[in-house]
Amino acid sequence: MPLLHEDRLFPAEASTRDISKRLYATVRGLPIVIEGLWGLTFGNGGRGGRPETLYFTAGPDDEGHGLFGSLSPVRSLNQDDQGNEDNNSQ
């Protein structure tokens, strides 16, 4: 039996949760598209960020705006900061 409810990442309010779930079902599996992408790099494990995080810069709206962002994997809530299973969290 899972320790966490499958809806835990969606809003608590029922109508908003239903809309969110339908939206997620629509976009799940689609590629991530970043308009005006300038650069991509993974962190270096030091001051350059976490090695499992992909950092990007972009200039959306015909480079009218500057954007710095990151994409990180979702880790299990039962994992510690090194990705090891944490059996003490139950």
Buried (B, 14 or more C-beta within 10 A) or exposed (E): EEEEEEEEEBEEEEEEBEEBBEEEEEEEEEEEEBEBEEEEEBBEEEEEBBEEBBBBBBBEEEEEEEBEEEEEEEEEEBEEEEEEEBEEEE
